[in-house]
Amino acid sequence: MTARSSATWRDVAAPAQSRSAIVAGQASRGATADGGRTAASRKRARPALEAGLKRANFGDGPGLPTLLLLPQFLILLFFFFIPSLRALTQSVLLSDPFGTTVQFVWLDNFKALFANGEYRQSMWVTLQFTVGQNVLTLLVALVLAFATDHIVRGRSVYRTIILLPYAIAPAIAGILWAFLFNPAVGPLAQMLHALGIGWDPNLNPNHALILVVLTASWKHICYDYIFLVVGLLAVPVSLIEAAAVDGAGPIRRFVSIGLPMLGPTVFFLAVMNFIYGFFETFAIIDAVTRGGPAGATNILVYKVYVDGFVNLDLGSSAAQSVLLMSFALLCTLLQFRYFDRKVNYGV
Amino acid sequence: MVERAPVLNFFCHAILIAGALIVCVPLYFAFVAGSLTIGDVQKVPLSWLPGDQFFANLQAAWAKANFSRTFVNSVVVAFGITAGKIVVSLLSAFAITYFRFRYRMLAFWLIFVSLMLPIEVRIVPTFEAVANAALPLQWVVDALHVADLWSWISGHEITIALEWNMVNTYPGLILPLMASATATFLFRQFFLTVPDELCEAARLDGASPLRFFWSILLPLSVPNMVALAIILFLFGWNQYLWPLLFTTDKDMATAVIALKSLIPRSDSEPAWNVAMSGALLTMLPPTLVILLLQRWFLKGLVDSSK
């Protein structure tokens, strides 16, 4: 119990607990958009407030809010809306390599993609990579979080070390692991060789895939870990004590109380891991394997880059972008479902 | 801790030590490799103890990756993204929470939509947009037939070709990475928890909206700004894909991109010792940030993930 009151942890745990309430309000449903407001202020109910507007506001100054929003909107317009729309339009156009003729081809670019064996291979590789990375990251993070929750001494030391990879750029993580498992000079590869395993990620597709999964997980475990630790801190001490009085041991308590209460957090993290695996691992792939050997680690984001900037096939690359966009949208919607669920074990 | 469980306790420490080792092994070997000569780094098996070439390799890496220039670029880009995003987000969050204007909900949704697509999925069109940011203006000019109008008025045939190329410029490296609304939402959520009484009191005292923003809201937001700044700094420093595409000029590369040139490829001299020193150097600034500001970093990490 003494450990649960460490100042740093409480500061972190507090926003996490209130987070689902705040974000649920923010998400989409207009009615409850006074999010973080306390029950006390809700008692003084005011008639029909606009969603997400302060009760005490500055009314309507048509000029000032526009001025305040202008920088954000200019940036979004130039670097978000116009590029996204261009991807959408390009994905239904076919232009020759010199850009002189442009033809409207309906969904031919998409059909061509799905008929393309390379793209299907890339989808399969991405699936293996993201699922492998997701499972490994979550499992290790769960075990570490359980251990952290159980011990009293040395928490902050362990936490500091385990959080380190967050500071390290994915590209650098890739370089570190590429060295460790380099078949010629890498110390860990040499150990594998000594054990009689013919480790060579430059030639063996499975080895390459394993290597990028390990690297991506190593970089991301810290993220899942911190959320799980914070989530476990939010489990009411009274519940744990009650279970202990009933004779449940620490592991039983973790499985029967901690894990179910972590359910929404785990779901959130699984979605975040997919987003990470799909989009943010570009640098790892580029630093470790460059998509090889023979496309064994050619994940979708890497393929968009190669097709768009190396092969200069804009229509196909745009169609791939659009498919990735739909996937990203799906992930975001899933996230908001999680926030809306507001799992409550209030006792 | 509810009961004493010495065995489990021991076991948990063992797990955590194993976890810490997994984190440290790649870093340790990077340090070892970074302190060997190029001959020693290729020996089988690799030495487990560091050599004495650490500083020599650091110097070699510093010179070879042009770090005296690329580190400056990284600092500019990371701080630019951090400062820019915080200022822009504070202003727009203030606008959508404290003003009742006609297109408020539309503004909210337009910002909200931008949360959904990471830059990686729109990388090619973003590149085109930034390679010629004036293209949308060109469409407007074309659509309005400005050129025809001019020739009709003055009798001279002209063509209007607008171009604004941001490749190899700091704005080109910074602005596209600011185009997301996570920070806006963080501040919006925070503003919604600020007591209404503060605003009412300020208005009674005759404070203008900007005065209220500057003297009350901004000081209250400092903890959130610091926490967010750390996350954004790490985000900016560790960028890879965008600077890779966007810096064709070596002098505009960021440190992480310059590091890439140190990695030995099959056809080059296997100078892993220099590459590892370079990797250690490049990861130093963000590592220092999260070690020294860990409390704020944790707050930022948990808050900013929406």
Interface residues (C-beta under 8 A of the other chain):
Chain A: M1 T2 A3 T8 D11 V12 P15 A16 R19 I22 V23 G25 Q26 D34 G35 G36 R37 S41 E50 A51 G52 L53 K54 R55 A56 N57 F58 G59 D60 G61 P62 L64 P65 T66 L68 L69 P71 Q72 F73 I75 L76 L77 F78 F79 F80 F81 I82 P83 S84 R86 A87 Q90 V140 V143 L144 F146 A147 T148 H150 I151 V152 G154 Y158 T160 I161 I162 L163 L164 P165 Y166 A167 I168 A169 P170 A171 I172 A173 I175 L176 W177 A178 F179 L180 N182 A184 V185 G186 P187 Q190 M191 A194 W218 I221 C222 Y223 I226 F227 V230 I240 E241 A244 G249 P250 I251 M272 I275 F279 E280 F282 A283 D286 A287 V301 V304 Y305 G308 F309 L314 S317 A318 S321 L324 M325 A328 L329 T332 Q335
Chain B: M1 V2 E3 A5 L8 N9 F11 C12 H13 I15 L16 G19 A20 I22 V23 C24 V25 P26 L27 F29 A30 A33 V41 Q42 V44 P45 L46 W48 V87 V88 S89 L91 S92 F94 A95 I96 T97 Y98 F99 R100 F101 R102 R104 M105 A107 F108 L110 I111 S114 L115 M116 L117 P118 E120 V121 R122 I123 V124 P125 T126 F127 E128 A129 V130 A133 L135 P136 L175 P176 M178 A179 S180 A181 T184 F185 R188 Q189 F191 L192 T193 V194 D196 E197 L198 C199 E200 R203 P209 L210 F212 L234 W237 N238 Q239 Y240 L241 L244 L245 V256 L259 K260 I263 P270 W272 A275 M276 A279 T282 M283 P286 T287 V289 I290 L291 Q294 R295 F297 L298 K299 L301 V302 D303 S305 K306
